């Protein structure tokens, strides 16, 4: 099941991540909250994730006529786990120090 690439979703993701980064930078650098878009960035990111997950589920329902939580989570784990393990492995020495 292939999902079409949507560049506008990547753009919204970038904007939401930048809003969170700028929010934290402002708090770290000056201790004040001039840029309060960090919470909005998180909300936008959650909405995008919900939209993508819903489209995956609906596409599976339309193409196969059924939906399996087991298969859904198995695909998520296969996609996310390798990157998670790599980040943990690279971060471990820095955390140890």
Residue pairs with C-beta under 8 A, 6 or more apart in sequence:
1 56
1 59
1 60
1 63
3 52
3 55
3 56
3 59
9 48
9 51
9 52
12 44
12 48
13 45
13 48
15 41
15 44
16 40
16 41
16 42
16 44
16 45
16 48
17 41
17 45
18 41
19 35
19 37
19 38
19 40
19 41
19 44
20 38
20 41
20 42
20 45
22 35
22 37
22 38
23 33
23 35
23 36
23 37
23 38
23 39
23 41
24 38
26 32
26 33
26 34
26 35
27 33
56 72
57 67
57 72
60 66
60 67
60 72
61 67
